[in-house]
């Protein structure tokens, strides 16, 4: 599906400045009894007839639940907040996977108080 929209834009000498796949996410409220959806972000530059054709394709596609078109004066090319957060999360996961787990201290069975015992509280 995404390839079809890409061909539609690039076939009419348009440019795709940014394409982000945010993945499957929970919807704020259900739409037609659907609770999760796949999110995509496209920043494109194209002429008005191509944009009208693209919006028409979005409108008549059963796979597209919602779409939003915003006109901007300049192309936005830097990663969105969602993409930055996803990259940071992937970096944290990669670091935690490469980092060796910290060794836990061995329990001292000779001590009079076991590590899992709670201190006793005086009751009246």
C-alpha positions, 0 to 999 in steps of 0.5 A, spaced: 500 500 500 505 504 501 509 503 495 502 505 491 502 512 494 510 512 493 509 511 486 503 516 485 507 521 488 514 520 485 510 519 478 508 526 478 515 529 480 513 529 487 518 528 493 518 525 499 522 529 504 520 524 510 517 517 511 516 514 518 513 508 520 511 509 527 508 501 527 502 499 530 499 503 536 493 503 541 488 508 538 485 513 543 478 511 542 476 505 537 474 507 530 469 502 527 470 497 533 478 497 531 482 498 537 489 498 534 492 501 528 498 502 524 501 509 523 505 512 518 508 519 517 509 522 510 512 529 509 511 530 501 512 535 496 507 535 490 502 539 486 495 540 487 492 535 482 497 529 485 495 531 492 488 531 490 489 524 487 492 522 494 487 524 498 482 521 494 486 514 494 486 515 502 478 517 502 476 510 498 481 505 501 478 501 507 485 500 510 486 508 511 482 509 518 484 517 518 488 521 514 490 529 515 493 533 510 497 540 512 500 545 508 507 547 510 511 553 507 518 549 508 519 541 508 520 538 514 526 533 514 528 532 521 526 526 525 519 527 529 518 526 536 515 519 535 521 517 531 526 520 536 523 516 542 523 510 538 530 511 536 532 512 544 528 506 546 532 502 541 538 504 543 537 503 551 535 496 549 541 495 545 545 497 551 542 493 556 542 487 551 550 488 551 551 490 558 553 484 562 548 483 568 550 485 575 552 479 579 548 479 586 551 478 592 551 471 595 547 470 601 550 470 608 547 464 611 551 464 617 548 471 619 543 471 624 538 475 620 536 472 613 536 477 608 528 476 607 526 477 614 523 483 616 525 487 622 520 485 628 516 491 631 514 491 638 507 491 639 503 493 645 
